[in-house]
Amino acid sequence: MSTLQTKIMLFIGLGTLALLPAARADEWNQRTVLTFSSPVEIPGQILPAGTYVFKVVNSRSNRHIVQVFNQGENRVFATFLTVPSHRLKTSDKTVIRFEERAAGSPQAIKAWFYPHKNYGHEFVYPKPEAVALAKANNTPVPFVPAELAPDTTKPALSMKAPEIVALLVVPIKVEKPTGEEVELAQAEAPSAPPVELPKELPATASPAPLVGLMGLL
């Protein structure tokens, strides 16, 4: 299978960044090469400026496992969960969305979109990081409890079956800017606004049938 690589320079400071056109990449694992000009935050750690390879290791309908490698792909920097993030329009370029952090802190990656796909991968942060991101950006952020957060520096291939299962079933919730915690499904499907019924229903029926019946009697 041919390998599609994307060579990109990310400029920190942009909320949404469109990257250079993809050249060669593996479609099945969405292998993408990203070059950061400044440090960036991912779940559990800060990546120094440099070139990294992002891959999807495992996917389910409501969560994915993503790994971050060095440029030579012989060292795993991170293994963490993501949830699907949808967009209306696709792009022929890789797109990275950032979230603001406190002054002096690296920006955090919110989501990664592979070229020509209408869904991406929204990063799931440990609870403390999600709280800070939700407040700083005034937006909901998915999280896992800090005590249940996976060891992001552990290679997925070295995990035993029970560890992988635990990673796939760890509860994911959403932190709101108000500090409220909600279930992931509840955040993905907001309830419709209540419909106020009129005090009186409109009179749409004609009295003609009733008049005819009375005449017959």
TAURKA-V854187 format. One record per residue. N is the residue number from 1. RES is the residue in one small letter. PHI is phi in degrees with one decimal (none if undefined). Layout:
BEGIN
n:N res:RES phi:PHI
n:N res:RES phi:PHI
END
This chain:
BEGIN
n:1 res:m phi:none
n:2 res:s phi:-70.2
n:3 res:t phi:-106.9
n:4 res:l phi:-97.1
n:5 res:q phi:-118.2
n:6 res:t phi:-117.5
n:7 res:k phi:-105.1
n:8 res:i phi:-136.9
n:9 res:m phi:-113.9
n:10 res:l phi:-95.9
n:11 res:f phi:-103.9
n:12 res:i phi:-63.6
n:13 res:g phi:122.0
n:14 res:l phi:-95.2
n:15 res:g phi:-72.6
n:16 res:t phi:-130.8
n:17 res:l phi:-125.9
n:18 res:a phi:-89.7
n:19 res:l phi:-104.7
n:20 res:l phi:-63.5
n:21 res:p phi:-58.0
n:22 res:a phi:-68.4
n:23 res:a phi:-105.5
n:24 res:r phi:-146.7
n:25 res:a phi:-160.3
n:26 res:d phi:-88.8
n:27 res:e phi:-65.2
n:28 res:w phi:-68.8
n:29 res:n phi:-108.6
n:30 res:q phi:53.6
n:31 res:r phi:-56.0
n:32 res:t phi:-139.0
n:33 res:v phi:-97.8
n:34 res:l phi:-122.5
n:35 res:t phi:-115.3
n:36 res:f phi:-100.8
n:37 res:s phi:-85.0
n:38 res:s phi:-143.4
n:39 res:p phi:-59.9
n:40 res:v phi:-133.9
n:41 res:e phi:-98.9
n:42 res:i phi:-126.1
n:43 res:p phi:-53.3
n:44 res:g phi:90.6
n:45 res:q phi:-166.7
n:46 res:i phi:-108.8
n:47 res:l phi:-91.0
n:48 res:p phi:-65.6
n:49 res:a phi:-55.7
n:50 res:g phi:157.7
n:51 res:t phi:-108.0
n:52 res:y phi:-136.5
n:53 res:v phi:-116.4
n:54 res:f phi:-102.9
n:55 res:k phi:-140.0
n:56 res:v phi:-90.4
n:57 res:v phi:-91.6
n:58 res:n phi:-150.0
n:59 res:s phi:-139.4
n:60 res:r phi:-130.1
n:61 res:s phi:-63.1
n:62 res:n phi:-118.7
n:63 res:r phi:-162.4
n:64 res:h phi:-130.2
n:65 res:i phi:-106.8
n:66 res:v phi:-116.9
n:67 res:q phi:-121.4
n:68 res:v phi:-118.7
n:69 res:f phi:-111.5
n:70 res:n phi:-74.2
n:71 res:q phi:-61.5
n:72 res:g phi:-81.3
n:73 res:e phi:59.4
n:74 res:n phi:-113.9
n:75 res:r phi:-144.2
n:76 res:v phi:-98.5
n:77 res:f phi:-88.8
n:78 res:a phi:-155.3
n:79 res:t phi:-136.3
n:80 res:f phi:-151.0
n:81 res:l phi:-89.5
n:82 res:t phi:-136.5
n:83 res:v phi:-124.1
n:84 res:p phi:-61.1
n:85 res:s phi:-126.6
n:86 res:h phi:-95.6
n:87 res:r phi:-138.4
n:88 res:l phi:-75.1
n:89 res:k phi:-114.2
n:90 res:t phi:-86.6
n:91 res:s phi:-139.4
n:92 res:d phi:-87.7
n:93 res:k phi:-122.9
n:94 res:t phi:-71.7
n:95 res:v phi:-126.5
n:96 res:i phi:-116.8
n:97 res:r phi:-105.3
n:98 res:f phi:-108.6
n:99 res:e phi:-120.9
n:100 res:e phi:-69.1
n:101 res:r phi:-126.1
n:102 res:a phi:-60.6
n:103 res:a phi:-53.8
n:104 res:g phi:88.6
n:105 res:s phi:-99.7
n:106 res:p phi:-63.5
n:107 res:q phi:-69.0
n:108 res:a phi:-101.0
n:109 res:i phi:-75.9
n:110 res:k phi:-89.4
n:111 res:a phi:-154.2
n:112 res:w phi:-126.7
n:113 res:f phi:-116.1
n:114 res:y phi:-81.6
n:115 res:p phi:-55.6
n:116 res:h phi:67.1
n:117 res:k phi:-114.9
n:118 res:n phi:-91.8
n:119 res:y phi:-131.7
n:120 res:g phi:-129.8
n:121 res:h phi:-122.5
n:122 res:e phi:-88.0
n:123 res:f phi:-72.3
n:124 res:v phi:-101.4
n:125 res:y phi:-98.0
n:126 res:p phi:-60.9
n:127 res:k phi:-48.2
n:128 res:p phi:-59.2
n:129 res:e phi:-68.2
n:130 res:a phi:-64.5
n:131 res:v phi:-61.4
n:132 res:a phi:-64.4
n:133 res:l phi:-68.1
n:134 res:a phi:-62.4
n:135 res:k phi:-70.7
n:136 res:a phi:-67.2
n:137 res:n phi:-107.4
n:138 res:n phi:53.6
n:139 res:t phi:-147.4
n:140 res:p phi:-65.9
n:141 res:v phi:-133.7
n:142 res:p phi:-69.2
n:143 res:f phi:-149.1
n:144 res:v phi:-119.7
n:145 res:p phi:-55.9
n:146 res:a phi:-55.6
n:147 res:e phi:-72.4
n:148 res:l phi:-106.7
n:149 res:a phi:-62.4
n:150 res:p phi:-66.5
n:151 res:d phi:-71.2
n:152 res:t phi:-66.3
n:153 res:t phi:-92.2
n:154 res:k phi:-91.1
n:155 res:p phi:-62.2
n:156 res:a phi:-62.6
n:157 res:l phi:-67.7
n:158 res:s phi:-90.0
n:159 res:m phi:-75.0
n:160 res:k phi:-83.2
n:161 res:a phi:-52.1
n:162 res:p phi:-60.5
n:163 res:e phi:-68.4
n:164 res:i phi:-66.7
n:165 res:v phi:-61.1
n:166 res:a phi:-61.4
n:167 res:l phi:-65.6
n:168 res:l phi:-77.6
n:169 res:v phi:-111.8
n:170 res:v phi:-58.5
n:171 res:p phi:-65.0
n:172 res:i phi:-112.7
n:173 res:k phi:-122.9
n:174 res:v phi:-123.9
n:175 res:e phi:-92.6
n:176 res:k phi:-90.3
n:177 res:p phi:-58.2
n:178 res:t phi:-77.3
n:179 res:g phi:95.3
n:180 res:e phi:-77.1
n:181 res:e phi:-103.1
n:182 res:v phi:-131.6
n:183 res:e phi:-68.6
n:184 res:l phi:-58.8
n:185 res:a phi:-62.2
n:186 res:q phi:-67.7
n:187 res:a phi:-72.6
n:188 res:e phi:-75.0
n:189 res:a phi:-123.1
n:190 res:p phi:-61.4
n:191 res:s phi:-71.0
n:192 res:a phi:-73.2
n:193 res:p phi:-63.5
n:194 res:p phi:-63.5
n:195 res:v phi:-102.3
n:196 res:e phi:-85.7
n:197 res:l phi:-79.4
n:198 res:p phi:-67.3
n:199 res:k phi:-65.6
n:200 res:e phi:-127.4
n:201 res:l phi:-75.6
n:202 res:p phi:-64.4
n:203 res:a phi:-85.0
n:204 res:t phi:-103.4
n:205 res:a phi:-83.8
n:206 res:s phi:-86.4
n:207 res:p phi:-79.1
n:208 res:a phi:-57.1
n:209 res:p phi:-59.4
n:210 res:l phi:-65.8
n:211 res:v phi:-63.0
n:212 res:g phi:-64.3
n:213 res:l phi:-64.1
n:214 res:m phi:-64.6
n:215 res:g phi:-64.5
n:216 res:l phi:-64.0
n:217 res:l phi:-65.5
END
